[in-house]
Amino acid sequence: MADRTTAERLETARLNSGLPGAARPEPGGPRRRGARRALGAGALTAAALLVVAGCSGSGSEDEDQADGPERDGRSSASARPRPGHRDTAPGKPRRGTSPAPSRDTPSAGPSTPESASPSSPSSGKPADRAARWQPRPGTRWQWQLDGKVDTSVDVPVYDIDGFENDAATVERLHADGRKVVCYVNVGAYEDWRPDAKKFPKAVLGADNEGWKGEKWLDIRRLDVLEPIMAERFDMCRKKGFDAVEPDLTEGFRNETGFPLTAAHQLAFNRLIARLAHDRGMSVGLKNDLDQIPDLVGDFDFAVNEQCAEFGECDKLAPFVKRGKAVFHVEYKLDPGEFCGRTKDLGLSSMQKKLGLNSWRRPC
């Protein structure tokens, strides 16, 4: 991924080193997903330029955690970390949301989860909703998509790769009292996944720029994609996951090679939510900020990248108001630059490195 080095440097300069309120990237490029994807030596250099080295005295519990080595994306299946912001147009770093309170109880919002919108395909029976896990605003979390999962972080929620972790890892986290979220890419084909051959060529679109081995999916083809995604969610359920984090849920804003519209995205995202709910799992809306008003009733929580950097954290308020957690990360900003604001908003925030290994600096 050495080709990302120059692009990342240009991106960094254009965004004024990630200062709050920096101009948003021009439409057309996919947001950098956290760092879910393995980074080559050149990309590592770029990533280093994007991360703020120090942390202001924000009381971070994990400031001294060692950084796990970044592995080459081709060295093994588990070496392909997937960045958090994978839901934007090519060239756009995904936006995150602002940091969350350090406590596990919400500082604002209703005490009971909002029911799904009556018009939503994911709406289920009240008993089904009551049985699902509902994370509350301010719940602390860990997001690790690269490397062997460090189960020692003292937080109630872990978000880890569904393919690259086994049932034993999930069980170990459960034994420690954690809830576990299954990370799955739903918006793009990945040539290294074990089910890659199940995707017909007709649904494979343009390369997901900056992410080797990925192609955008034609999300209009629900007939083709539903059974594939259902099998992936079955995998999450069988391994014991409590919830799903579906990535790349705003392809309509990217250059996918298909004439996708907002309506296509809504239909696809609601299908994804229903598939998770049908299996008794909660589901989070990844980024896709502009469609939150339409989708907040379908999803149980939100996952956001860089909302503070791009001045968009207020768009996540509907989730907090309905008593639903917003799990948020920043990559370029130091906790001192965003924690105050995101805590006020009720977000669960932390700083992560693009590689999304175990390193974290929570608010």
Disulfide bonds with the S-S distance in Angstrom:
Cys182-Cys236 2.11
Cys307-Cys313 1.98
Cys339-Cys363 1.94
